[in-house]
Each structure stands twice: as structure tokens, then as C-alpha cells.
């Protein structure tokens, strides 16, 4: 189902804007808060389910081209560990994905900010077919409403991580608009301390976020302790050294008082040896920044990208040892320069132990949703069939 591009959604508006729209169509102003309570409080994404919204109000809004949300969840798959990945079709037919991660009484929603990604990290499926477009603030907020509506009785969304498809700092205006909807009392009413935005390291945008009234926790996608290695793994990332990036993280923390961490995808035999941990510890020493170690999650090859920068191949090795070819934009490298494989438990344990021995707080992130391609680095432009 493809929605008309002429339509807009209630999630495209903040409360003041929606109230103004309602008044302009002869609808009572207070209906705005009611609509948002259904969307952000209950996850009801259709006027028909909003029991205190009269049919005449829904009819007038539809005549004005307004629906509650601007996307349709066309597929939802649940992993063995209860992580749930959804594919949402947008008004222009594009598809984005988001993931609900269940762990005990705490549910974390991982939001996407773009369709595809231009950064092209070699270990991430999202950029394997290139960048398509930015999401709007409403399309990002839609993901929350859809996820909320899928919860079981007694469940709630406790945390938000903006770590799905795309680079949030390259779409910061829309991301800030979505954070406003998620944080506001008229929206989802989620505290900024429970929202984390990830970035590969766009320092100017980080400073802009720090100076806003919507500063959240920050996760810096570092993935390497040296500049040479980082350029190999993130060939189209920002031109900033690892030292400058860590310093920018310290600056962000001091300015905002929010938590800052570095994300580190550990690739077997590539970047997670004890020597790498020692180099990373030197970078992070006395910064207060913690490290999140993410064992590489293998992903299936994407279709070849017809347009965009030329690519060379990086050989990917699955957990079972079976090899496949995946597109990784490793500029200036020879084919097979990066062998993408999940690290052994011993590698990750030794890397983690070395960091903690040197006083760096570090955690190993448990992979969730891997059997339905919902784990970190596996989100792409299509959802696989149910396992």
C-alpha cells in the first residue's frame, strides 16, 4: 500500500501547529491534545480507533489531507529473544525499519532517521545499498506510535535509541523535531536522559545538539583506536581524527551533563585484539566516557548499488564459517582487505578485560534479534521472511 504524497500526518506537526490547523478547519483546538494522546500515549494510529474523536472531526481532517500517521507497517517479525523488527512503508513507497528490544521490564525502541545511509561503514547493512533520503520528523515519530501500538498489556517503551538506519546528525533538524514529540508532555513524555542519539562523528552537529534544549545522551560510533583503521572501516565518514572525536565527546558531556559513550563494533581478527584495547584505553583515559563493545553481527549481501561511489568487496564470514560477499565501500583498499567475521568469545572477553584493567568502564552488548536481521548493523531496506 502506497499512501498519497499529498497527504500529511498529525505526527508532522507539534501541538501548536496542529491546534492552528484544527482551528483553521473549524475544529475545536483541544482535539489536538486528544489526537496526540491516542498517538503517543496509546499507539492508536487510525482515527477509527480514537473513541473520543467524532467522525465529523476525522472527516474534516481527511478532507484537509491529514491522517494520524504517514506510514504503514507492512511487515513485523519477532525474534526468538522477543526483539521485534518492523518494516514501515512511507508515502513515497520507500521502506524503513525500526526495532523494539525487550529485556525484562525495560523495552528499548531503536529508531531510524534515514532510508539507507551514505556513510557506508563496511560492517553495517544499512549503507550497503546507498542513501535514498532523509526521514521527516513525522516519519521518525510514526515509528514510536507504531511500536507503542504493538505492545502487550502492561508493557511500555522505557528507552529510545536513535541508532537504526541512517546517520542522525545528517538529518538533525528532523531528529530534533522527533525528539521534541517524544519528550514533550503533549507527546510521549519520555525524559531526555532516556533517549540516546548515535553519530559516526559529525562534530558541528554534535555541538548544535549540545546547545539545543533537547540535548540527549550521545553515543559516538568510534569502532577503531587509530585514524588509519577508522578510515578503512568508515571510508565515507567525517574528516575528524579519533582524538578530536573523543575530545568532542568530552565537550558534549561537559556542556550538557548527559552521558556519552563510544560504540565499538568488534570484528574478529581486525580491531579487537588486546593491543587495540590498549590504544583505545589511552584515548578514553580520564574522559569519563564508557565503551560499549558490540560483537559484529553478520548480515546477508544486499543487491548491488547501481549509483553512488564505487565499491570494493569485503569478505564476510558468518558465525558458522560460511563465506559470502558483502558490499563494503573500502576506498583505496584492495579487495578482501577487510574480512568481516564475528569475533570469538575469547577475543571479546580479552578486549573487554584489557579495557577494564586500564580503568575504562566497558560493557559487552548482548546481540538481540539476530535471527530476523534485527541486531545492530543488520537493518537494511527489506525485512527477511519470518524465521
N, C-alpha and C positions, 0 to 999 in steps of 0.2 A: 504493500500500500504506500503510495507516494502522496503526501499532502500538498495542497496548492501553495505555491510560493507567495501568493497574495495574502495569505493568512498570517496573523501574528498570534502569539500566545500570551496568556496572562503572566507567565514567567518572564516575558521580555520586559516587564515593567517593574519599577519599585512601587511602593504603596502610594506615594504622592502622584506618580504618573498614572497608575491605574484608577485612582479616585477621580482624577481630572478627566480621564476617558469616560468613566461611568457617568459623570455629570454632563458631559457633552452629548451623551446619548439618552439623557433623560432618566438615568438610573440612579437610585439613591447611593450617596457616597459610601455609606457603611457597608455596602455589599463587597467592597474591595477587601476589607478585613475578613469577611466571611469566606470569600473565594480563596484567599491565601491560607486561612486556617484549614480548609479542606486539602489544599495542595501540599503545604509544608508541615501541617500538623497531623494529617491523616493519610496522605498519599493517595487521595482520590483525584484522578486525572481526567474525569469527564463530568460535564455539567449534570448529567442524569443522576450521578451518584451524590450530588451535593443537595441534601434533602431540604435545606432552608433557602436554596436559590430558586425562586419561582421560574416557571417555564418562560414567562414573558421576558425575564432578565436574560436567560440563556438565548432566547430568540433574538433579542436586540443585539447582544454581543456577537452572535454569529452573523447577523446582518452587517455588522461592522467589521467582520473578518477576524473575530477573536475566538480562539479556543483556549481551554485551560493550559494545555501543553502543545508544543510544536513538533513532537516526535512520537513515534510509535515503537514500542518494544515488540520486535517481531520474533525474537528467539531468546529463551532463557535456559541455561543449563546449570545443573547443580553437581558439584564435585563430590567425591566420596567423603571429603572432610567438611562438607556443608558450605564451602565457598560457592558463591552463585555469580555466574557471569551472564550479563545481558547485552544483547545487541540492539541498539536503537536506530531505527531508520529516520533520517531527518527529512525536512521538507523538500530538499532538492534530490532526494534519493541516496545521499551519502549515508554511510553507516559508521557509528562509533560504538565503543564498548565501555562498560563500567562493571565493577566487581564489588559485591558485598562479601566481606570476610567475617565469618562468625568465629568467635573464640570465647566460649563461656558466655557470660552475660554482657560481654563487650562486643559490639558489632562495628566494624570499620568499613566505611564506604570509600572505594577508590574511584575517583572521578577522572575523566578525560577532558582535555581542553582543545584538542585539535583532531581532525581526521587525518591520520597518518602523522608523520613527523619529518622535519627537514634536517634534523641533527645527524641522523644516521649512525648512532652508536652500533658497533658491529655485533654486539651481544643482544640487541633488542629487536624484536619482530616489528614493532610499530613503524620504524623508519624503513623497513625493507622494501616497501613499495613507494616510498617517497611521501612528500607532503601534498595534501589535497586542499584543505582550507582550515581556517580557524573556526571554532565554535563560537556562537554568541553567548552572552551571559545567560539568556533564557535557556539555550540548549544545554548548558552546563547544569543549570538549576533543575531542568527537566529530569536529569539523571537521579537527583535526590528524590524527587517526587515519585518516580517510577520505583526506585528501590524501597522507599518507605511503604508503598502500596503492596510490596511483595512480602512484607514481614508477617510472621506468625503472631498470634495473640500473645501479648506480654513482651515482645521483642521491641527494641528501639535502636536507632543509629546513634552510637555514642561518640564516634570519632570520624573525621573526614581527612583523607589524604588525597591531595591533588597530584597523583603520581601515575595516572593512566596514560593513554595515548597522547603524545604531543609534548611540547616544551611550554610550560605555563608562562614563563617570562616573555615569550614571543607573542603572547596574546594577553598581556597583563590587564588591559582595560576590561576585557570581558571577564577575566578571572576575578578582578576586584568587584565587578558587578555581581557575579555569582556569590562571592564571599559575603557581600552585603546581604543578599537574600538568605543565605544560610545562617548568618549571625544575628540579623535584626529580630527584635521582639515580634514584629509582624510577619516574620518569615519562620525559619526553622529554629531560631533561638539557640543556636549552638555557640558556645564560648570560643573565642579566638584561640585559647590555649588548647583546644581540642581539634584544631584544624592545622594541618601541615601542608605547605606548598613545597614541591620539589623543583629544583632547577639544575641544569648542567653547568651553570655558572655565568649568567649574564649580569655582570656586576652593577651596571647602571640601573637595570630594572630591580635588582635586589635593593638598591638604595631607595628607589622610588617606593617600593613596597614598605620598607622600613619607615619612611616618612609619612606614610598614609595612616589614617585612623583605623585601618583594617589589617594591620601587621599581624601575621600568624606565625606559628613555628615554621622553621625553614630546614629543609633537607637539601644538602649540596651533593649532587651526583659527581663524586670525585673519581673513583674507580682505578686510580693509579697514583703511585707516590712520586712519580717523576714526569716532567713535561714530555719527554720523548715517548714514554709508554702511553701517556694520556692521548697524545695526538694519534697514535696508532689505533687506540680503542674508540676515540671520539674524533674522527678526522674532520668533521664539519662543525665542531663546537666553537665556542667563542675564543678569541685570541687572548687568553689570560693564562698566566702561569699557575701552577698548583699553589705556590706560595702566596701569590696575590689573591687567589680564590679563598684560601683559608683565612687570610687577613680580612677579606671582605666579610666572611662569616663571623669573625670576632667582632667586627664593626657593627654588623647587624644585631648581634646579641646584646652589645653594649647600648645600642640605640633603642632597642625595643624591649629588652628584658625577656625576650622569648627564647625558647630552646632552639639550638642549632645543632644539627648532626651532619655527618658525611655518610653518604651511601656508597658502598664499595662492593660491586659485583665481583665475586671471586671466581676466576676462570682457571680450571685445573691446568697446572703447568705453565701458567702465563704470568699472573700478578699476585699470587697468594703464597709465596714462599716466605720463610722467616726473614730473609733479607728485605723483602718488600715491607713486611710488618715493621721492621726497624726503621726503614726510611719514612714510613707513614707516621710512626710514633714521633720522629723528630719534627715533622710538620705540625702535629697536633699538640705537642707538649705545651703545657701551661696555657692552653687556649680555652679549656672548658668544653670543647667540642667532643662529643662522643661519636663512635664509629658503629654503623650498622653493617654487618657483613652479610651479603646476600649470595649464597651459592648460585652459580649460573644455572638458569632453567632452560634446557634445550627447547627449541621450537622448530616447527616444520617449515620447510622452504616456502617462501612466498613466490608469486608469479613474477617474472622478470619485469623490472621497471622500464617502460618504453622511453620515458622522458626523464630529464634531470641529469645530474652529474654521472659520469662514467663510474663503473664499479669494478672491483676485482673480487674474486671469490675467497671467502674464508671457510675453511673446512670445519664442519660441526660434528662433534661426536656425542652421541646420546649416552645416557646412563648405562645402557646395555653394551656400549661399544660400537653400535651400528653407525656407520658414517653416512652423512648426507651433505649436500652442498647448499649453503645458505648465502644470500647476498649480503655482503658487508662492505660498505664503502671505505676501503682502506687506501686512501690516496697515497701514491708514491711507494706502495709496498708490493712485493711480489705475491702472486697467488699462493694461497695456503700459508701466508705469513702468520696468520692467527688461527690456531686450532681451538675451536670453541668446544669445551667439554666441561661437564660438571665436575668440580673438584671432589676428591675423596674426603671422607670424614676426617682422616688423619691430617690432610692438608689444611682444612678449615680449622680444626682444633689447634694445630700448631701455630697457625697465623693468629688466631684469637688469643692463645696463651701468650704469645710474644708481645702483643699489644698490651695486654693487662699487666704483664711483668714490668713494662715500662711506664705504667701509670695511666694508660689511656683507657677510659671506660668504653667497653665494646660489647655488643651483643651479636649473636648469630640469628638472623631472621629465619624463622621456620617457613618453608615454602608451602603455600596453600593453593589449592585449585589446579595443580599441575596436570591432572588427568583430563581436564577440559580446557587446557591452554588459558588458564586464568591467573597463573602465577606471574610474579614480577618479570617483566621483559617479554611476556608471551602475547600481549594484546596486539591484535592485527585487525585487518579490515573485514574479516569474516569469522564467524563462530563455527567451530567444528561440530559435527553431529554429537549427540549425547553418547557418552562412553558406555 
